[in-house]
Each structure stands twice: as C-alpha cells, then as structure tokens.
Amino acid sequence: MITVGLDMSLSATGFARLDGDDIHVETIKTTTKTAPNDLVRIQHICREVMKRIPSNVEMICIEDVFMPMSRATMGSAMNLIALQYPMRLALYHAGYKFYVPAAGQLKKFATGKGNCDKSIVVREVFKRWGVEAANDNEADATTLVYMAKRILDTEGQFTWAKFQDDAIKKVLDERPRYNICNND
C-alpha cells in the first residue's frame, strides 16, 4: 500500500510518502529569490511534488486551504489557493485518487482534537508514528499520509483509534474527492 500526504505551502511544502512501513518525509522549499515570479514558483512546486509521487500510489490526501478569519490572513489564503488548485489539477489529470481533508480533520486524526496548536501535531506525529518532523508542514504531511492509509484500510487490517475513525468518516462523508467513484 503506497500513500502520499501533501501540505501545500509556497515556502515549505510538506511531502510524505508511505510504502508499507517505510516512510519518507521532506520539505520542498522555495523563496521569491528562487523563482522570478509567483507563477514560476507555483509551477516549480507542482513539478517537484509530481516528481516524487510514484505511479503506483493508491491514495493521496492533500490538506484543504484554510478560511481566513481576518484581513491579515486573507493574502496568505489567496496565495495558498493559487497553489492548491494547479496542484489538484495536476493530480487529477494524472489520474491519482485523492481526498482533500480540512485542517481540523487532520488535527483530530493526529491528536484527537480538531482545534490545537501546530506544535501538538508535531509532538503527536512523533509519539504515534515515530516520525521526527522537521517542521509543522512535514508533521501535517505525515498525518495526511496516514489518513490516506486509513481511507484504504476498509478491511480493518490495521489498528486505529476511535477518534481517527471519526475523523476519516467526516472526510469520506463531507470532503472533496477526485478520481474516486462517481465524483470525478
């Protein structure tokens, strides 16, 4: 079973790939100095992510963009939207199956609480899966890769906490999905 988790960011995209028990986690970094403009930067990130996804991946989870709560976060949300949709299109056109969990569902899957500080997710990722994430983007990508694994575990082959099952039920019932069943 091969799964991928993506936490998209213009400066530090978190990428995780799980192949059986073997996990690879990294950060794809960019700056305004590494690309002449935002479109080149977005294109670079999408290409780098696509290069890392094996053709036989079974499921991908990509964290949804956050809803800005204030004017101060509006610009960040717009930038993430600008990155998120070209990435989704690339995944879709490549025929990959993927879900788009909300941040609260990711946090609940990692910690049991849908609203917590990023540092708690980093800690729980280490405690739960033994992954020493270099930053919160890698911790989120790690959680997403395990969410994808849980989505595929329809036979109950692995042991999951009730709060993880609850988080996945909400993802399956409420969140966008692509190249899965009749939701293409």
Contact map, one row per residue, 1 for C-alpha under 8 A:
1110000000000000011100000000000000000000000000000000000011000000000000000000000000000000000000000000000000000000000000000000000000000000000000000000100000000000000000000000000000000000
1111000000000000111100000000000000000000000000000000000111100000000000000000000000000000000000000000000000000000000000000000000000000000000000000000100000000000000000000000000000000000
1111100000000000111000000000000000000000000000000000000011110000000000000000000000000000000000000000000000000000000000000000000000000000000000001101100000000000000000000000000000000000
0111110000000011110000000000000000000000000000000000100010111000000000000000000000000000000000000000000000000000000000000000000000000000000010011001000000000000000000000000000000000000
0011111000000111100000000000000000000000000000000000000000011100000000000000000000000000000000000000000000000000000000000000000000000000000111111101000000000000000000000000000000000000
0001111100001111000000000000000000000000000000000000000000011110000000000000000000000000000000000000000000000000000000000000000000000000000110011000000000000000000000000000000000000000
0000111110001110000000000000000000000000000000000000000000000110000000000000000000000000000000000000000000000000000000000000000000000000110110010000000000000000000000000000000000000000
0000011111011100000000000000000000000000000000000000000000000110000000000000000100110000000000000000000000000000000000000000000000000000100000000000000000000000000000000000000000000000
0000001111111100000000000000000000000000000000000000000000000000000000000000000100100000000000000000000000000000000000000000000000000000000000000000000000000000000000000000000000000000
0000000111111000000000000000111000000000110010000000000000000000000000000000001100100000000000000000000000000000000000000000000000000000000000000000000000000000000000000000000000000000
0000000011111000000000000001111000000000000000000000000000000000000000000000000000000000000000000000000000000000000000000000000000000000000000000000000000000000000000000000000000000000
0000000111111100000000000011110000000000000000000000000000000000000000000000000000000000000000000000000000000000000000000000000000000000100000000000000000000000000000000000000000000000
0000011111111110000000000011100000000000000010000000000000000000000000000000000000000000000000000000000000000000000000000000000000000000110000000000000000000000000000000000000000000000
0000111110011111000000001111000000000000000000000000000000000000000000000000000000000000000000000000000000000000000000000000000000000000111110000000000000000000000000000000000000000000
0001111000001111100000001111000000000000000000001000000000000000000000000000000000000000000000000000000000000000000000000000000000000000110011000000000000000000000000000000000000000000
0001110000000111110000111100000000000000000000000000000000000000000000000000000000000000000000000000000000000000000000000000000000000000010011011000000000000000000000000000000000000000
0111100000000011111000111000000000000000000000000000100000000000000000000000000000000000000000000000000000000000000000000000000000000000000000001000000000000000000000000000000000000000
1111000000000001111111110000000000000000000000000000000000000000000000000000000000000000000000000000000000000000000000000000000000000000000000001100000000000000000000000000000000000000
1110000000000000111111100000000000000000000000000000000000000000000000000000000000000000000000000000000000000000000000000000000000000000000000000000000000000000000000000000000000000000
1100000000000000011111100000000000000000000000000000000000000000000000000000000000000000000000000000000000000000000000000000000000000000000000000000000000000000000000000000000000000000
0000000000000000011111100000000000000000000000000000000000000000000000000000000000000000000000000000000000000000000000000000000000000000000000000000000000000000000000000000000000000000
0000000000000000011111110000000000000000000000000000000000000000000000000000000000000000000000000000000000000000000000000000000000000000000000000000000000000000000000000000000000000000
0000000000000001111111111000000000000000000000000000000000000000000000000000000000000000000000000000000000000000000000000000000000000000000000000000000000000000000000000000000000000000
0000000000000001110001111100000000000000000000000000000000000000000000000000000000000000000000000000000000000000000000000000000000000000000000000000000000000000000000000000000000000000
0000000000000111100000111110000000000000000000000000000000000000000000000000000000000000000000000000000000000000000000000000000000001000010011000000000000000000000000000000000000000000
0000000000000111000000011111000000000000000000000000000000000000000000000000000000000000000000000000000000000000000000000000000000000000010000000000000000000000000000000000000000000000
0000000000011110000000001111100000000000000000000000000000000000000000000000000000000000000000000000000000000000000000000000000000000000110000000000000000000000000000000000000000000000
0000000000111110000000000111110000000000000010011000000000000000000000000000000000000000000000000000000000000000000000000000000000000000000000000000000000000000000000000000000000000000
0000000001111000000000000011111000000000000000000000000000000000000000000000000000000000000000000000000000000000000000000000000000000000000000000000000000000000000000000000000000000000
0000000001110000000000000001111111100000100010000000000000000000000000000000000000000000000000000000000000000000000000000000000000000000000000000000000000000000000000000000000000000000
0000000001100000000000000000111111100000100000000000000000000000000000000000000000000000000000000000000000000000000000000000000000000000000000000000000000000000000000000000000000000000
0000000000000000000000000000011111111100100000000000000000000000000000000000000000000000000000000000000000000000000000000000000000000000000000000000000000000000000000000000000000000000
0000000000000000000000000000011111110000000000000000000000000000000000000000000000000000000000000000000000000000000000000000000000000000000000000000000000000000000000000000000000000000
0000000000000000000000000000011111110000100000000000000000000000000000000000000000000000000000000000000000000000000000000000000000000000000000000000000000000000000000000000000000000000
0000000000000000000000000000011111111101100000000000000000000000000000000000000000000000000000000000000000000000000000000000000000000000000000000000000000000000000000000000000000000000
0000000000000000000000000000000111111101100000000000000000000000000000000000000000000000000000000000000000000000000000000000000000000000000000000000000000000000000000000000000000000000
0000000000000000000000000000000100111111100000000000000000000000000000000000000000000000000000000000000000000000000000000000000000000000000000000000000000000000000000000000000000000000
0000000000000000000000000000000100111111110000000000000000000000000000000000000000000000000000000000000000000000000000000000000000000000000000000000000000000000000000000000000000000000
0000000000000000000000000000000000001111111000000000000000000000000000000000000000000000000000000000000000000000000000000000000000000000000000000000000000000000000000000000000000000000
0000000000000000000000000000000000111111111100000000000000000000000000000000000000000000000000000000000000000000000000000000000000000000000000000000000000000000000000000000000000000000
0000000001000000000000000000011101111111111110000000000000000000000000000000000000000000000000000000000000000000000000000000000000000000000000000000000000000000000000000000000000000000
0000000001000000000000000000000000000111111111000000000000000000000000000000000001100100000000000000000000000000000000000000000000000000000000000000000000000000000000000000000000000000
0000000000000000000000000000000000000011111111100000000000000000000000000000000000000000000000000000000000000000000000000000000000000000000000000000000000000000000000000000000000000000
0000000000000000000000000000000000000001111111110000000000000000000000000000000000000000000000000000000000000000000000000000000000000000000000000000000000000000000000000000000000000000
0000000001001000000000000001010000000000111111111000000000000000000000000000000000000000000000000000000000000000000000000000000000000000000000000000000000000000000000000000000000000000
0000000000000000000000000000000000000000011111111100000000000000000000000000000000000110010000000000000000000000000000000000000000000000000000000000000000000000000000000000000000000000
0000000000000000000000000000000000000000001111111110000000000000000000000000000000000000000000000000000000000000000000000000000000000000000000000000000000000000000000000000000000000000
0000000000000000000000000001000000000000000111111111000000000000000000000000000000000000000000000000000000000000000000000000000000000000000000000000000000000000000000000000000000000000
0000000000000010000000000001000000000000000011111111100000000000000000000000000000000000000000000000000000000000000000000000000000000000000000000000000000000000000000000000000000000000
0000000000000000000000000000000000000000000001111111100000000000000000000000000000000000011000000000000000000000000000000000000000000000000000000000000000000000000000000000000000000000
0000000000000000000000000000000000000000000000111111110000000000000000000000000000000000000000000000000000000000000000000000000000000000000000000000000000000000000000000000000000000000
0000000000000000000000000000000000000000000000011111110000000000000000000000000000000000000000000000000000000000000000000000000000000000000000000000000000000000000000000000000000000000
0001000000000000100000000000000000000000000000001111111010000000000000000000000000000000000000000000000000000000000000000000000000000000000000000000000000000000000000000000000000000000
0000000000000000000000000000000000000000000000000011111110000000000000000000000000000000000000000000000000000000000000000000000000000000000000000000000000000000000000000000000000000000
0000000000000000000000000000000000000000000000000000111110000000000000000000000000000000000000000000000000000000000000000000000000000000000000000000000000000000000000000000000000000000
0100000000000000000000000000000000000000000000000000011111000000000000000000000000000000000000000000000000000000000000000000000000000000000000000000000000000000000000000000000000000000
1111000000000000000000000000000000000000000000000000111111110000000000000000000000000000000000010000000000000000000000000000000000000000000000000000000000000000000000000000000000000000
1110000000000000000000000000000000000000000000000000000111110000000000000000000000000000000000011000000000000000000000000000000000000000000000000000000000000000000000000000000000000000
0111000000000000000000000000000000000000000000000000000011111000000000000000000000000000000000011100000000000000000000000000000000000000000000000001100100000000000000000000000000000000
0011110000000000000000000000000000000000000000000000000011111100000000000000000000000000000000011110000000000000000000000000000000000000000000011001000000000000000000000000000000000000
0001110000000000000000000000000000000000000000000000000000111110000000000000000000000000000000000111100000000000000000000000000000000000000000011011000000000000000000000000000000000000
0000111100000000000000000000000000000000000000000000000000011111000000000000000000000000000000000111100000000000000000000000000000000000000010010000000000000000000000000000000000000000
0000011100000000000000000000000000000000000000000000000000001111100000000000000000000000000000000001111001000000000000000000000000000000000000010000000000000000000000000000000000000000
0000000000000000000000000000000000000000000000000000000000000111110000000000000000010000000000000001111000000000000000000000000000000000000000000000000000000000000000000000000000000000
0000000000000000000000000000000000000000000000000000000000000011111000000000100110010000000000000000011000000000000000000000000000000000000000000000000000000000000000000000000000000000
0000000000000000000000000000000000000000000000000000000000000001111100000000100000000000000000000000011000000000000000000000000000000000000000000000000000000000000000000000000000000000
0000000000000000000000000000000000000000000000000000000000000000111110000000100000000000000000000000000000000000000000000000000000000000000000000000000000000000000000000000000000000000
0000000000000000000000000000000000000000000000000000000000000000011111101100100000000000000000000000000000000000000000000000000000000000000000000000000000000000000000000000000000000000
0000000000000000000000000000000000000000000000000000000000000000001111101100000000000000000000000000000000000000000000000000000000000000000000000000000000000000000000000000000000000000
0000000000000000000000000000000000000000000000000000000000000000000111111100000000000000000000000000000000000000000000000000000000000000000000000000000000000000000000000000000000000000
0000000000000000000000000000000000000000000000000000000000000000000111111110000000000000000000000000000000000000000000000000000000000000000000000000000000000000000000000000000000000000
0000000000000000000000000000000000000000000000000000000000000000000001111110000000000000000000000000000000000000000000000000000000000000000000000000000000000000000000000000000000000000
0000000000000000000000000000000000000000000000000000000000000000000111111111100000000000000000000000000000000000000000000000000000000000000000000000000000000000000000000000000000000000
0000000000000000000000000000000000000000000000000000000000000000000111111111110000000000000000000000000000000000000000000000000000000000000000000000000000000000000000000000000000000000
0000000000000000000000000000000000000000000000000000000000000000000000111111111000000000000000000000000000000000000000000000000000000000000000000000000000000000000000000000000000000000
0000000000000000000000000000000000000000000000000000000000000000000000001111111100000000000000000000000000000000000000000000000000000000000000000000000000000000000000000000000000000000
0000000000000000000000000000000000000000000000000000000000000000111100001111111110000000000000000000000000000000000000000000000000000000000000000000000000000000000000000000000000000000
0000000000000000000000000000000000000000000000000000000000000000000000000111111111000000000000000000000000000000000000000000000000000000000000000000000000000000000000000000000000000000
0000000001000000000000000000000000000000000000000000000000000000000000000011111111100000000000000000000000000000000000000000000000000000000000000000000000000000000000000000000000000000
0000000111000000000000000000000000000000000000000000000000000000100000000001111111110000000000000000000000000000000000000000000000000000000000000000000000000000000000000000000000000000
0000000000000000000000000000000000000000000000000000000000000000100000000000111111111000000000000000000000000000000000000000000000000000000000000000000000000000000000000000000000000000
0000000000000000000000000000000000000000010000000000000000000000000000000000011111111100000000000000000000000000000000000000000000000000000000000000000000000000000000000000000000000000
0000000111000000000000000000000000000000010000000000000000000000000000000000001111111110000000000000000000000000000000000000000000000000000000000000000000000000000000000000000000000000
0000000100000000000000000000000000000000000000000000000000000001100000000000000111111111000000000000000000000000000000000000000000000000000000000000000000000000000000000000000000000000
0000000000000000000000000000000000000000000000000000000000000000000000000000000011111111100000000000000000000000000000000000000000000000000000000000000000000000000000000000000000000000
0000000000000000000000000000000000000000010001000000000000000000000000000000000001111111110000000000000000000000000000000000000000000000000000000000000000000000000000000000000000000000
0000000000000000000000000000000000000000000001000000000000000000000000000000000000111111111000000000000000000000000000000000000000000000000000000000000000000000000000000000000000000000
0000000000000000000000000000000000000000000000000000000000000000000000000000000000011111111100000000000000000000000000000000000000000000000000000000000000000000000000000000000000000000
0000000000000000000000000000000000000000000000000000000000000000000000000000000000001111111110000000000000000000000000000000000000000000000000000000000000000000000000000000000000000000
0000000000000000000000000000000000000000000001000100000000000000000000000000000000000111111111000000000000000000000000000000000000000000000000000000000000000000000000000000000000000000
0000000000000000000000000000000000000000000000000100000000000000000000000000000000000011111111111100000000000000000000000000000000000000000000000000000000000000000000000000000000000000
0000000000000000000000000000000000000000000000000000000000000000000000000000000000000001111111111000000000000000000000000000000000000000000000000000000000000000000000000000000001100000
0000000000000000000000000000000000000000000000000000000000000000000000000000000000000000111111110000000000000000000000000000000000000000000000000000000000000000000000000000000000000000
0000000000000000000000000000000000000000000000000000000000000000000000000000000000000000011111110000000000000000000000000000000000000000000000000000000000000000000000000000000000000000
0000000000000000000000000000000000000000000000000000000000000000000000000000000000000000001111111000000000000000000000000000000000000000000000000000000000000000000000000000000000100000
0000000000000000000000000000000000000000000000000000000011110000000000000000000000000000001111111100000000000000000000000000000000000000000000000000000000000000000000000000000001100000
0000000000000000000000000000000000000000000000000000000001110000000000000000000000000000001100111110000000000000000000000000000000000000000000000000000000000000000000000000000011110000
0000000000000000000000000000000000000000000000000000000000111100000000000000000000000000001000011111000000000000000000000000000000000000000000000000000000000000000000000000000011110000
0000000000000000000000000000000000000000000000000000000000011100000000000000000000000000000000001111100000000000000000000000000000000000000000000001000000000000000000000010001111000000
0000000000000000000000000000000000000000000000000000000000001111000000000000000000000000000000000111110000000000000000000000000000000000000000000000000000000000000000000010001110000000
0000000000000000000000000000000000000000000000000000000000001111000000000000000000000000000000000011111011000000000000000000000000000000000000000000000000000000000000000010001100000000
0000000000000000000000000000000000000000000000000000000000000011110000000000000000000000000000000001111111000000000000000000000000000000000000000000000000000000000000000010001000000000
0000000000000000000000000000000000000000000000000000000000000011110000000000000000000000000000000000111111100000010000000000000000000000000000000000000000000000000000000000000000000000
0000000000000000000000000000000000000000000000000000000000000000000000000000000000000000000000000000011111110000111000000000000000000000000000000000000000000000000000000000000000000000
0000000000000000000000000000000000000000000000000000000000000000000000000000000000000000000000000000111111111000010000000000000000000000000000000000000000000000000000110110000000000000
0000000000000000000000000000000000000000000000000000000000000010000000000000000000000000000000000000111111111100010000000000000000000000000100110010000000000000000000100000000000000000
0000000000000000000000000000000000000000000000000000000000000000000000000000000000000000000000000000001111111111111100001000000000000000000000000000000000000000000000000000000000000000
0000000000000000000000000000000000000000000000000000000000000000000000000000000000000000000000000000000111111111111000000000000000000000000000000000000000000000001100100000000000000000
0000000000000000000000000000000000000000000000000000000000000000000000000000000000000000000000000000000011111111110000000000000000000000000000100010000000000000001110110000000000000000
0000000000000000000000000000000000000000000000000000000000000000000000000000000000000000000000000000000001111111000000001001100100000000000000100000000000000000000100000000000000000000
0000000000000000000000000000000000000000000000000000000000000000000000000000000000000000000000000000000000111111110000011001000000000000000000000000000000000000000000000000000000000000
0000000000000000000000000000000000000000000000000000000000000000000000000000000000000000000000000000000000111111110000000000000000000000000000000000000000000000001100000000000000000000
0000000000000000000000000000000000000000000000000000000000000000000000000000000000000000000000000000000100111011111100000000000000000000000000000000000000000000000000000000000000000000
0000000000000000000000000000000000000000000000000000000000000000000000000000000000000000000000000000001111111011111100000000000000000000000000000000000000000000000000000000000000000000
0000000000000000000000000000000000000000000000000000000000000000000000000000000000000000000000000000000100110000111110000000000000000000000000000000000000000000000000000000000000000000
0000000000000000000000000000000000000000000000000000000000000000000000000000000000000000000000000000000000100000111111011000000000000000000000000000000000000000000000000000000000000000
0000000000000000000000000000000000000000000000000000000000000000000000000000000000000000000000000000000000000000001111111000000000000000000000000000000000000000000000000000000000000000
0000000000000000000000000000000000000000000000000000000000000000000000000000000000000000000000000000000000000000000111111100000000000001000000000000000000000000000000000000000000000000
0000000000000000000000000000000000000000000000000000000000000000000000000000000000000000000000000000000000000000000011111110000000000001000000000000000000000000000000000000000000000000
0000000000000000000000000000000000000000000000000000000000000000000000000000000000000000000000000000000000000010000111111111000000000000000000000000000000000000000000000000000000000000
0000000000000000000000000000000000000000000000000000000000000000000000000000000000000000000000000000000000100110000111111111100000000001001100000000000000000000000000000000000000000000
0000000000000000000000000000000000000000000000000000000000000000000000000000000000000000000000000000000000000000000001111111110000011011001100000000000000000000000000000000000000000000
0000000000000000000000000000000000000000000000000000000000000000000000000000000000000000000000000000000000000000000000111111111000000000000000000000000000000000000000000000000000000000
0000000000000000000000000000000000000000000000000000000000000000000000000000000000000000000000000000000000000110000000011111111100000000000000000000000000000000000000000000000000000000
0000000000000000000000000000000000000000000000000000000000000000000000000000000000000000000000000000000000000100000000001111111111111000001001100000000000000000000000000000000000000000
0000000000000000000000000000000000000000000000000000000000000000000000000000000000000000000000000000000000000000000000000111111111111000000000000000000000000000000000000000000000000000
0000000000000000000000000000000000000000000000000000000000000000000000000000000000000000000000000000000000000000000000000011111111100000000000000000000000000000000000000000000000000000
0000000000000000000000000000000000000000000000000000000000000000000000000000000000000000000000000000000000000100000000000001111111000000000000000000000000000000000000000000000000000000
0000000000000000000000000000000000000000000000000000000000000000000000000000000000000000000000000000000000000000000000000000111111100000000000000000000000000000000000000000000000000000
0000000000000000000000000000000000000000000000000000000000000000000000000000000000000000000000000000000000000000000000000000111111110000000000000000000000000000000000000000000000000000
0000000000000000000000000000000000000000000000000000000000000000000000000000000000000000000000000000000000000000000000000000111011111000000001000000000000000000000000000000000000000000
0000000000000000000000000000000000000000000000000000000000000000000000000000000000000000000000000000000000000000000000000100110001111100000000000000000000000000000000000000000000000000
0000000000000000000000001000000000000000000000000000000000000000000000000000000000000000000000000000000000000000000000000100110000111111011000000000000000000000000000000000000000000000
0000000000000000000000000000000000000000000000000000000000000000000000000000000000000000000000000000000000000000000000000000000000011111011000000000000000000000000000000000000000000000
0000000000000000000000000000000000000000000000000000000000000000000000000000000000000000000000000000000000000000000000000100000000001111111000000000000000000000000000000000000000000000
0000000000000000000000000000000000000000000000000000000000000000000000000000000000000000000000000000000000000000000001101100000000001111111100000000000000000000000000000000000000000000
0000001100011110000000000010000000000000000000000000000000000000000000000000000000000000000000000000000000000000000000000000000000000011111110000000000000000000000000000000000000000000
0000001000001111000000001110000000000000000000000000000000000000000000000000000000000000000000000000000000000000000000000000000000001111111111000000000000000000000000000000000000000000
0000000000000100000000000000000000000000000000000000000000000000000000000000000000000000000000000000000000000000000000001100100000001111111111100000000000000000000000000000000000000000
0000111000000100000000000000000000000000000000000000000000000000000000000000000000000000000000000000000001000000000000001100000000000001111111110000000000000000000000000000000000000000
0001111000000111000000001000000000000000000000000000000000000100000000000000000000000000000000000000000000000000000000000000000000000000111111111000000000000000000000000000000000000000
0000100000000011000000001000000000000000000000000000000000000000000000000000000000000000000000000000000000000000000000000000100000100000011111111100000000000000000000000000000000000000
0000100000000000000000000000000000000000000000000000000000000000000000000000000000000000000000000000000001001100000000000000100000000000001111111110000000000000000000000000000000000000
0001111000000001000000000000000000000000000000000000000000011110000000000000000000000000000000000000000001000000000000000000000000000000000111111111000000000000000000000000000000000000
0011110000000001110000000000000000000000000000000000000000011000000000000000000000000000000000000000000000000000000000000000000000000000000011111111100000000000000000000000000000000000
0010100000000000010000000000000000000000000000000000000000000000000000000000000000000000000000000000000000000000000000000000000000000000000001111111110000000000000000000000000000000000
0000000000000000000000000000000000000000000000000000000000001000000000000000000000000000000000000000000001001000000000000000000000000000000000111111111000000000000000010000000000000000
0011100000000000000000000000000000000000000000000000000000111000000000000000000000000000000000000010000000000000000000000000000000000000000000011111111100000000000000000000000000000000
1110000000000000000000000000000000000000000000000000000000100000000000000000000000000000000000000000000000000000000000000000000000000000000000001111111110000000000000000000000000000000
0000000000000000000000000000000000000000000000000000000000000000000000000000000000000000000000000000000000000000000000000000000000000000000000000111111111000001000010010000000000000000
0000000000000000000000000000000000000000000000000000000000000000000000000000000000000000000000000000000000000000000000000000000000000000000000000011111111000000000000010000000000000000
0000000000000000000000000000000000000000000000000000000000100000000000000000000000000000000000000000000000000000000000000000000000000000000000000001111111000000000000000000000000000000
0000000000000000000000000000000000000000000000000000000000000000000000000000000000000000000000000000000000000000000000000000000000000000000000000000111111111100000000000000000000000000
0000000000000000000000000000000000000000000000000000000000000000000000000000000000000000000000000000000000000000000000000000000000000000000000000000011111111000000000000000000000000000
0000000000000000000000000000000000000000000000000000000000000000000000000000000000000000000000000000000000000000000000000000000000000000000000000000000011111000000000000000000000000000
0000000000000000000000000000000000000000000000000000000000000000000000000000000000000000000000000000000000000000000000000000000000000000000000000000000011111110000000000000000000000000
0000000000000000000000000000000000000000000000000000000000000000000000000000000000000000000000000000000000000000000000000000000000000000000000000000000011111110000000000000000000000000
0000000000000000000000000000000000000000000000000000000000000000000000000000000000000000000000000000000000000000000000000000000000000000000000000000000010011111000000000000000000000000
0000000000000000000000000000000000000000000000000000000000000000000000000000000000000000000000000000000000000000000000000000000000000000000000000000000000011111100000000000000000000000
0000000000000000000000000000000000000000000000000000000000000000000000000000000000000000000000000000000000000000000000000000000000000000000000000000010000000111110110000000000000000000
0000000000000000000000000000000000000000000000000000000000000000000000000000000000000000000000000000000000000000000000000000000000000000000000000000000000000011111110000000000000000000
0000000000000000000000000000000000000000000000000000000000000000000000000000000000000000000000000000000000000000000000000000000000000000000000000000000000000001111111000000000000000000
0000000000000000000000000000000000000000000000000000000000000000000000000000000000000000000000000000000000011001000000000000000000000000000000000000000000000000111111100000000000000000
0000000000000000000000000000000000000000000000000000000000000000000000000000000000000000000000000000000000011101000000000000000000000000000000000000000000000001111111110000000000000000
0000000000000000000000000000000000000000000000000000000000000000000000000000000000000000000000000000000000001000000000000000000000000000000000000000010000000001111111111000000000000000
0000000000000000000000000000000000000000000000000000000000000000000000000000000000000000000000000000000000000000000000000000000000000000000000000000000000000000011111111100000000000000
0000000000000000000000000000000000000000000000000000000000000000000000000000000000000000000000000000000011011000000000000000000000000000000000000000000000000000001111111110000000000000
0000000000000000000000000000000000000000000000000000000000000000000000000000000000000000000000000000000010001000000000000000000000000000000000000010011000000000000111111111000000000000
0000000000000000000000000000000000000000000000000000000000000000000000000000000000000000000000000000000000000000000000000000000000000000000000000000000000000000000011111111100000000000
0000000000000000000000000000000000000000000000000000000000000000000000000000000000000000000000000000000010000000000000000000000000000000000000000000000000000000000001111111111000000000
0000000000000000000000000000000000000000000000000000000000000000000000000000000000000000000000000011110010000000000000000000000000000000000000000000000000000000000000111111111000000000
0000000000000000000000000000000000000000000000000000000000000000000000000000000000000000000000000000000000000000000000000000000000000000000000000000000000000000000000011111111000000000
0000000000000000000000000000000000000000000000000000000000000000000000000000000000000000000000000000000000000000000000000000000000000000000000000000000000000000000000001111111000000000
0000000000000000000000000000000000000000000000000000000000000000000000000000000000000000000000000000000000000000000000000000000000000000000000000000000000000000000000000111111100000000
0000000000000000000000000000000000000000000000000000000000000000000000000000000000000000000000000011110000000000000000000000000000000000000000000000000000000000000000000111111110000000
0000000000000000000000000000000000000000000000000000000000000000000000000000000000000000000000000011100000000000000000000000000000000000000000000000000000000000000000000000011111000000
0000000000000000000000000000000000000000000000000000000000000000000000000000000000000000000000001111000000000000000000000000000000000000000000000000000000000000000000000000001111110011
0000000000000000000000000000000000000000000000000000000000000000000000000000000000000000000100011110000000000000000000000000000000000000000000000000000000000000000000000000000111110011
0000000000000000000000000000000000000000000000000000000000000000000000000000000000000000000100111100000000000000000000000000000000000000000000000000000000000000000000000000000011111111
0000000000000000000000000000000000000000000000000000000000000000000000000000000000000000000000001100000000000000000000000000000000000000000000000000000000000000000000000000000011111111
0000000000000000000000000000000000000000000000000000000000000000000000000000000000000000000000000000000000000000000000000000000000000000000000000000000000000000000000000000000000111111
0000000000000000000000000000000000000000000000000000000000000000000000000000000000000000000000000000000000000000000000000000000000000000000000000000000000000000000000000000000000111111
0000000000000000000000000000000000000000000000000000000000000000000000000000000000000000000000000000000000000000000000000000000000000000000000000000000000000000000000000000000011111111
0000000000000000000000000000000000000000000000000000000000000000000000000000000000000000000000000000000000000000000000000000000000000000000000000000000000000000000000000000000011111111
